[in-house]
């Protein structure tokens, strides 16, 4: 894993208000998306930060989140139609591990972030 990305995860782990299991969960999810660990902090940092905070909010009982812009979401889905399925699978794993479902708005944000990760991974493999 990229050094800066590792530092980001470690910084979250060192924060008392962030459950380490939330960071561990996101790290596992990132490893499933990028098994070769080719993404760097510039490419995956926003996903990591958003996912850690989303899972932390959920673990703390806060499920209030404003949905992303529908036009942005629709554009992402039109360009990468499988991404909502990937995001929903991640949301299902969150619900299983944390015993609470992610709000739909959060799943939409994850969809956008995962699409961006897929874009970076596709560019790197070509």
BELQUI-V299557 format. One record per pair of residues at least 4 apart in sequence whose ideal C-beta (glycine too) atoms are under 7 Angstrom apart, sorted by the first residue. I is the first residue (numbers start at 1). J is the second residue. D is the distance in whole Angstrom. If there is no record, write none. Layout:
i->[I:I]
j->[J:J]
d->[D:D]
//
This chain:
i->[1:1:1:2:2:2:2:3:4:4:4:5:5:5:5:5:5:6:7:8:8:8:8:9:9:9:9:10:11:12:12:12:13:13:18:18:18:18:19:19:20:21:22:22:22:22:22:23:23:24:25:25:25:26:26:26:26:26:27:28:29:29:29:30:30:30:31:33:33:34:34:34:34:38:38:39:39:39:39:40:41:43:43:44:44:45:46:46:47:47:47:48:49:50:50:50:51:51:52:53:54:54:54:55:55:55:56:57:58:58:58:58:58:59:63:65:65:65:66:67:67:68:68:68:68:68:69:70:71:72:72:73:73:73:73:74:75:76:76:76:76:76:77:77:77:77:80:80:82:83:83:83:83:83:84:84:85:86:86:87:87:87:87:87:88:88:89:90:90:91:91:91:91:91:92:93:94:94:95:95:95:102:102:104:105:106:107:108:109:110:111:112:113:114:115:116:117:118:119:120:121:122]
j->[5:6:37:6:39:40:41:7:8:40:41:9:40:41:44:45:48:10:11:12:41:45:48:13:23:27:48:14:15:18:23:52:20:23:22:23:52:56:56:59:24:25:26:52:55:56:59:27:52:28:29:55:97:30:48:51:52:55:31:32:33:51:90:34:44:48:35:114:117:38:39:117:121:121:124:43:44:117:120:44:45:117:120:48:117:49:50:113:51:113:117:52:53:54:109:113:55:110:56:57:58:102:106:59:94:98:60:62:63:94:98:100:102:98:103:103:105:106:105:105:108:72:73:108:109:112:73:74:75:76:112:77:108:111:112:78:79:80:83:111:112:115:81:83:84:111:115:118:86:87:111:114:115:118:88:111:89:90:114:91:107:110:111:114:92:107:93:94:110:95:101:102:107:110:96:97:98:102:100:101:102:106:107:108:109:110:111:112:113:114:115:116:117:118:119:120:121:122:123:124:125:126]
d->[5:5:5:7:7:4:6:6:7:7:4:7:6:4:6:7:7:6:6:7:6:6:6:6:6:6:7:6:7:5:5:5:5:5:6:6:6:5:6:5:6:6:7:6:4:5:6:6:6:7:6:6:6:6:6:4:5:6:7:7:7:7:6:6:6:6:6:7:6:6:5:7:6:7:6:5:4:6:6:7:4:7:4:6:6:6:6:6:6:4:6:6:6:6:6:6:6:7:6:6:6:7:5:6:6:7:6:4:6:7:6:5:6:6:5:6:5:5:6:4:6:6:5:5:5:6:7:6:6:6:7:6:5:7:6:6:6:6:7:6:5:5:6:7:6:7:5:6:6:6:5:5:4:7:6:5:7:7:5:6:5:4:4:5:6:6:7:6:6:6:7:4:5:7:6:6:6:5:6:5:7:4:6:7:7:6:6:7:6:6:6:7:7:6:6:7:6:6:6:6:6:7]
//
